[in-house]
Amino acid sequence: MRRITSPDIRPPGEIDAAWLTAVLEAGGVEATVREFTATPVGTGQIGDSFRFSLDYVRGGDGAPASLVGKFPAAGEESRQAGVSLGNYAREVRFYQHLASTALVSTPRCYFTDVDETSGDFVLMMEDLAPAQQGDQLAGVTLDQARRVIVEAARLHASHWGDDSLEDLPWVSGTRASPPSPVTNEAIIAFWREFKDRYGSRLLPKWVKTGDWLSARYTELSQTRDGPRCLTHNDFRPDNMMFASASGGRPITVLDWQSIAYGLGATDVAYFLAGALAPEVRRSHEADLLTLYHDTLVSLGVRGYAMDDLKRQYARGAYQLFSTAFFAAMIVTQTERGDRMFLQMISSASDHLWDHGIVS
């Protein structure tokens, strides 16, 4: 087998045993891969993932039975969205520079790199099985929700009020980041297109929410009425792995393509609005917000009042709603994607009406 001294960026169809051996070496594992099989995994909208099951000539200490690799989406619409929005570069830089300090549970990264000119990238991670991917359509249990809220607080506390993030151009919302291509005019146009595509499936309440929100998107997204922190910005079950009956970590957070320097309460609203049935969220919301706030305090956050958290949380589901209709119009359309985006629209609308943001 020819030897590769270091792995490069390549699509899944060009991966061979020598390249996988080099990936393991880059991640600190001395082993030689003889052969492998690759199978698709996950339900990503912007990127495609594969599980590489490995057979070794020589397996050293810690040699994994399999790896999971993430690559640009095969669908051209989704790929172009990932490139133009900077999602691919953002996730690679997160693993290279922030994952080690973010306090949140993330997969071990063996190798990652990106070509920011072409948008090509590769991210080779540990396989978290037998943990199982969450499902936005199925939602989560209350026990899982509590675990996620603790992880959210850990992520946010890790870089709470950390203005050194302002110098990172690949973190959205910083002074060094380029202006967002997502203007208010673009949001209004995407919402109009979304209504045209899904019109017969939209409830009047959802339409009223979208009309109200799309006209105020810039105001909502640029509000800075509290300390900022490192945020995930697509904090939902599809981007999490949960322990199964067979084992696995309690929770691991994936998909760091949308990280920003923003308000942590928006992540919390994004998750709770979308992952819990409205009646369950209403019954347990106060306790879950208290858990989030108490965890922040236990991690050293000071001066963040519960009233501020509640105010920011109340409007935070605007991001869940806007992400749903925006993403629906820029990624390759699928049947599951349609159902998921409509579920997000419905849940976010309920949250915003419940909290008096829309009336």
C-alpha positions in Angstrom: 0.0 0.0 0.0 1.4 3.4 -1.0 2.1 5.7 2.0 0.5 9.1 2.4 2.5 11.3 4.8 -0.5 13.5 5.6 -4.2 13.4 4.5 -5.5 15.9 2.0 -9.0 17.2 1.2 -10.9 14.7 -1.1 -14.4 13.6 -1.8 -15.7 10.3 -0.3 -15.4 8.5 -3.7 -11.7 9.1 -3.8 -10.9 7.8 -0.3 -8.7 4.8 0.0 -7.0 2.7 2.7 -3.8 4.7 2.6 -5.7 8.0 3.1 -7.6 6.5 6.1 -4.3 5.3 7.6 -2.9 8.9 7.3 -6.1 10.3 8.9 -5.6 8.0 11.9 -1.9 9.0 12.2 -2.9 12.7 12.1 -5.3 11.9 15.0 -2.5 10.2 17.0 -3.4 6.6 16.2 -0.7 4.3 14.8 -2.5 1.7 12.6 -2.6 0.5 9.1 -5.9 0.1 7.3 -6.2 -2.8 4.9 -9.7 -2.2 3.6 -13.0 -0.5 4.5 -16.6 -0.1 3.6 -18.4 3.3 3.4 -22.1 3.7 4.1 -24.2 7.0 4.3 -25.3 8.1 7.7 -27.3 11.0 9.1 -29.9 13.4 7.8 -27.8 16.6 7.1 -29.2 19.3 4.8 -26.0 21.1 4.0 -23.4 18.3 4.3 -23.2 14.6 3.6 -21.8 12.0 6.1 -20.5 8.5 5.7 -19.5 5.8 8.2 -16.1 4.1 7.3 -15.9 0.7 8.8 -12.2 -0.3 9.0 -10.3 -3.5 8.7 -6.7 -3.4 9.8 -3.4 -4.9 8.7 -2.2 -3.6 12.0 -4.4 -2.0 14.6 -2.6 0.0 17.3 -3.8 1.1 20.7 -7.0 3.1 20.3 -7.6 2.1 16.7 -11.3 2.6 16.1 -13.6 0.1 14.4 -15.0 2.9 12.4 -14.9 6.6 11.6 -17.5 9.1 10.4 -16.6 11.6 7.7 -18.5 14.7 6.7 -18.2 16.3 3.2 -19.9 18.9 1.1 -23.4 18.0 0.1 -23.8 16.1 -3.2 -26.9 18.2 -4.1 -25.7 21.3 -5.9 -28.1 23.7 -4.2 -27.1 22.5 -0.8 -23.4 22.6 -1.6 -23.6 26.2 -3.0 -25.5 27.2 0.2 -22.8 25.7 2.4 -20.1 27.5 0.4 -21.7 30.9 0.0 -22.8 31.1 3.7 -19.4 30.0 4.9 -20.8 27.0 6.7 -18.1 24.6 5.7 -15.2 26.8 6.7 -16.9 27.7 9.9 -17.3 24.1 11.1 -13.7 23.2 10.2 -12.3 26.3 12.1 -14.5 25.4 15.1 -12.8 22.0 15.4 -9.4 23.4 14.8 -9.6 26.3 17.2 -12.6 26.3 19.6 -13.7 22.7 20.2 -11.1 22.2 22.9 -12.3 25.2 25.0 -16.0 25.1 24.3 -16.8 22.8 27.4 -19.6 21.1 25.4 -19.4 17.4 24.4 -18.2 17.1 20.7 -16.9 14.2 18.7 -13.2 13.5 18.7 -11.8 15.0 15.5 -9.0 13.0 13.8 -8.5 15.3 10.8 -10.2 18.3 9.2 -9.3 20.9 6.6 -11.1 23.2 4.2 -10.2 24.9 0.9 -11.9 28.3 1.3 -11.6 29.1 -2.4 -13.5 26.0 -3.7 -15.4 25.3 -0.5 -14.2 21.7 -0.5 -13.7 20.3 3.0 -13.4 17.1 5.0 -14.1 16.4 8.6 -13.1 12.9 10.0 -14.6 12.2 13.4 -15.1 9.4 15.9 -18.1 7.2 15.3 -20.4 7.8 18.3 -22.4 4.6 17.9 -24.2 3.0 19.7 -25.5 6.5 20.5 -28.2 7.5 18.1 -28.9 10.7 16.2 -31.8 12.7 17.4 -34.8 13.4 15.2 -36.4 16.8 14.9 -39.7 15.2 13.9 -39.8 12.8 16.8 -38.6 15.4 19.4 -36.9 14.5 22.7 -37.8 13.2 26.1 -37.8 15.5 29.1 -34.7 13.8 30.4 -33.0 14.4 27.1 -34.1 18.0 27.1 -32.6 18.5 30.6 -29.3 17.1 29.4 -29.3 19.3 26.3 -30.0 22.4 28.4 -27.0 21.7 30.6 -24.9 21.3 27.5 -26.2 24.6 26.2 -25.2 26.3 29.4 -21.7 24.7 29.2 -21.2 25.9 25.7 -22.4 29.4 26.4 -20.4 29.8 29.7 -17.2 28.7 28.0 -16.9 32.0 26.1 -19.3 34.2 28.0 -18.6 37.8 27.2 -15.4 36.8 25.5 -14.6 39.6 23.1 -11.6 37.8 21.8 -14.1 36.1 19.5 -14.6 39.5 17.8 -11.3 38.9 16.0 -12.4 35.7 14.3 -13.8 36.3 10.8 -15.3 32.8 10.6 -17.5 33.3 13.6 -20.8 35.0 12.6 -21.7 38.2 14.2 -18.2 39.4 15.1 -16.6 42.6 14.1 -14.2 40.7 11.9 -16.8 38.6 10.1 -17.9 39.8 6.6 -21.3 41.3 6.2 -24.0 38.7 6.1 -25.4 38.0 2.7 -28.8 37.4 4.4 -30.3 40.9 4.2 -33.8 41.7 5.3 -34.8 42.1 1.7 -33.6 38.5 1.0 -35.5 37.2 4.0 -38.7 38.8 2.8 -38.1 37.3 -0.7 -37.5 33.8 0.8 -40.6 34.0 2.9 -42.7 35.0 -0.1 -41.2 32.0 -2.1 -41.8 29.7 0.9 -45.5 30.8 1.0 -45.8 30.2 -2.7 -44.3 26.7 -2.4 -46.1 25.5 0.7 -49.2 27.7 0.7 -51.9 25.0 1.0 -50.0 23.4 4.0 -49.6 26.6 6.0 -52.0 27.6 8.8 -53.1 31.2 8.9 -51.4 31.7 12.2 -48.0 30.6 10.7 -48.5 33.0 7.8 -49.2 35.9 10.2 -46.1 35.0 12.1 -43.9 34.9 9.0 -45.3 38.1 7.7 -44.5 39.8 11.0 -41.1 38.3 11.4 -39.8 38.7 7.9 -40.4 42.4 8.1 -38.4 42.7 11.3 -35.6 40.1 10.7 -32.7 42.5 10.9 -34.0 44.1 14.1 -34.5 40.7 15.7 -31.2 39.2 14.6 -29.0 42.2 15.5 -30.5 42.9 19.0 -27.7 42.9 21.5 -29.4 43.5 24.8 -27.1 41.3 27.0 -23.8 39.6 27.2 -22.8 37.6 24.2 -21.2 34.2 24.0 -20.3 31.4 21.6 -23.6 30.0 20.2 -24.5 27.0 18.0 -27.3 28.6 16.0 -28.8 25.3 14.7 -29.4 23.7 18.1 -31.8 20.9 17.4 -32.1 17.2 17.8 -30.9 16.3 14.3 -27.6 17.8 15.3 -27.2 15.8 18.5 -26.4 12.2 19.4 -28.1 10.6 22.4 -27.3 7.4 24.3 -29.3 4.4 23.2 -30.3 1.3 25.1 -27.0 -0.2 23.8 -24.9 2.6 25.3 -23.0 5.7 24.0 -22.4 9.1 25.6 -25.5 10.7 27.1 -25.3 13.6 24.6 -22.9 14.9 22.0 -23.5 18.0 19.9 -22.7 18.0 16.2 -22.9 20.3 13.2 -20.9 23.4 14.1 -21.5 25.1 10.7 -23.5 28.1 12.1 -21.5 29.2 15.1 -21.9 32.8 16.1 -21.1 35.4 18.8 -24.6 36.0 20.0 -27.2 35.6 22.7 -27.2 32.2 24.4 -31.0 32.4 25.1 -31.6 32.2 21.4 -30.1 28.7 21.3 -32.2 27.7 24.3 -35.4 28.9 22.6 -34.5 27.3 19.3 -34.1 23.9 21.0 -37.0 24.0 23.4 -39.5 25.4 20.9 -38.6 22.8 18.2 -37.8 19.7 20.2 -40.7 19.6 22.7 -44.4 19.4 21.9 -45.9 22.8 22.7 -47.9 21.5 25.7 -44.8 19.8 27.2 -42.8 22.9 26.7 -45.4 25.1 28.3 -45.6 22.8 31.4 -41.8 22.6 31.9 -40.4 25.7 30.4 -39.9 27.6 33.7 -38.0 24.7 35.3 -35.8 24.2 32.2 -34.9 27.9 32.1 -34.0 27.7 35.8 -31.8 24.7 35.1 -30.0 26.6 32.4 -29.5 29.7 34.5 -28.3 27.7 37.5 -25.8 25.9 35.4 -24.5 29.2 34.0 -24.0 30.4 37.6 -22.3 27.2 38.6 -19.8 27.7 35.8 -18.9 31.2 36.9 -21.3 33.5 34.9 -22.3 36.5 37.0 -24.6 39.5 36.4 -27.0 37.7 34.1 -30.5 38.2 35.6 -33.3 35.7 35.1 -35.5 38.5 33.8 -33.0 39.2 31.0 -32.9 35.5 30.2 -36.7 35.3 30.0 -36.9 38.4 27.8 -34.3 37.1 25.3 -35.8 33.6 25.4 -39.3 34.9 24.6 -38.3 36.2 21.2 -35.5 33.6 20.6 -37.7 31.3 18.5 -37.6 33.8 15.7 -34.4 32.1 14.6 -36.0 28.7 14.5 -38.8 30.1 12.3 -36.5 32.0 10.0 -34.0 29.2 9.7 -36.8 26.8 8.6 -38.1 28.9 5.7 -34.7 30.2 4.7 -33.1 26.8 4.6 -36.1 25.3 2.8 -35.5 27.6 -0.2 -31.7 27.1 -0.5 -31.1 23.4 0.0 -32.1 20.5 -2.2 -35.8 19.7 -1.5 -36.6 16.4 0.1 -39.8 14.9 1.5 -38.3 14.7 5.0 -36.9 18.2 4.7 -40.4 19.5 3.9 -41.9 17.9 6.9 -39.1 19.1 9.2 -39.3 22.7 8.0 -43.0 22.8 8.5 -42.7 21.3 12.0 -40.1 24.0 12.8 -42.4 26.7 11.5 -45.3 25.4 13.6 -43.3 25.0 16.8 -41.6 28.4 16.5 -44.9 30.1 15.8 -46.5 28.6 18.9 -43.6 29.8 21.0 -43.7 33.4 19.7 -47.4 33.6 20.2 -47.2 32.0 23.7 -44.8 34.7 24.8 -46.7 37.6 23.3 -44.0 38.4 20.7 -46.6 38.0 17.9 -50.2 38.8 18.5 
